[in-house]
Amino acid sequence: MPYTNDDFAEYAAGAWPRLVRAAHLLTGDFHEAEDLVQTTLVKVCARWRRIPREEVEFYVRRALVNNNLSRVRKRRVIHLLTPLLPERVHGRHAGHAEHVEERAALAQALAALTARQRAVVVLRYWEDLSEQETAAVLNCSVGTVKTHARRALESLRAHPVLAHRLPESEAGSKAVPGTGAGTGARS
């Protein structure tokens, strides 16, 4: 049974928050993230009826990452980063100042990564994809994913605020500070 426009509207509405969070980590800017997701969903909508049902998530992730890489290649402009993920701006809790500082440090550290390294970090540690799945989304080899992940983690470990939060090696631990990744919880 082929997809309908109603199927796409339902998918887009349900996936929007998750896609915006992933795009925010890719772009470093909430408004750019919303634009990236909107552009991606417009392109996906045009091909919606031809996407096999079992490949929708893969297709959308790949389109999101590819659209971001195209955006980076076209603009080559330094973007100002929002220091907080939008859904956490208004929350007050014990340790809020430390949490805000950690989020700002994470955003700053992610901004220092290359677009491909950032894509690998977001897909591996935020979206919780395996190395093979990440390689498929990025259309590269598993070795390339491992190299980008290793270099990205080295760069993140060099950041003074994040150094104590990252594992010494990628094997066995997938926690990236402030994301909730690897735990099944999303911030």
C-alpha positions, 0 to 999 in steps of 0.5 A, spaced: 500 500 500 503 506 497 504 512 502 499 518 502 500 525 504 496 524 510 502 519 512 507 524 510 504 529 515 503 524 520 510 522 520 513 529 519 509 531 525 511 526 529 519 526 527 519 534 527 522 534 535 527 529 534 529 531 527 530 538 530 534 536 536 539 532 531 539 538 526 541 543 532 547 538 534 549 538 527 548 546 525 549 549 532 544 554 531 536 552 533 534 557 527 538 554 522 536 547 525 529 548 524 530 551 517 535 544 515 529 540 518 524 544 514 528 543 507 529 536 508 522 534 509 520 538 503 525 534 499 523 528 502 515 529 501 517 530 494 519 523 494 515 520 499 511 515 495 517 512 492 521 511 499 520 504 502 517 504 508 522 500 512 527 505 509 524 511 511 528 513 518 535 511 514 532 516 508 531 522 512 537 521 516 541 521 510 537 527 507 538 531 513 546 530 514 547 531 506 543 537 506 547 540 512 553 538 509 551 542 503 549 548 507 556 548 510 559 547 503 555 553 500 556 558 506 562 557 509 560 562 514 561 562 522 555 561 525 553 564 532 551 558 537 545 558 542 548 556 548 542 552 550 538 547 547 531 550 546 527 545 551 532 546 557 532 554 557 526 555 561 527 549 566 530 551 573 533 545 577 538 544 582 545 545 579 542 549 573 548 554 572 552 548 572 548 545 567 547 551 562 555 552 563 556 544 560 551 545 555 555 552 552 561 548 553 558 542 549 556 547 543 562 550 543 566 544 542 562 541 537 562 548 533 570 546 533 569 540 529 569 539 522 562 538 519 563 530 517 566 529 525 560 533 527 555 528 523 559 522 526 558 524 533 551 526 532 549 520 529 553 515 533 552 518 540 545 522 539 541 518 534 545 512 537 546 509 530 552 503 530 558 504 526 555 500 520 549 504 520 552 511 521 557 509 515 551 507 511 547 514 512 554 518 510 555 513 504 562 512 507 566 506 510 566 504 517 573 505 517 572 513 515 566 513 521 571 510 526 577 515 524 572 521 524 569 519 531 576 518 534 578 525 531 572 528 534 573 525 541 580 527 541 578 534 540 572 534 545 577 531 550 581 537 549 576 541 551 577 543 559 570 543 561 568 536 557 575 532 558 572 529 565 566 527 562 568 523 556 570 516 556 578 514 554 576 510 548 570 509 544 569 502 545 564 500 551 562 507 552 557 511 548 556 517 553 557 524 550 556 529 555 549 533 555 546 529 550 543 523 554 545 519 548 547 511 550 542 511 556 536 511 552 534 518 555 533 524 550 535 531 553 
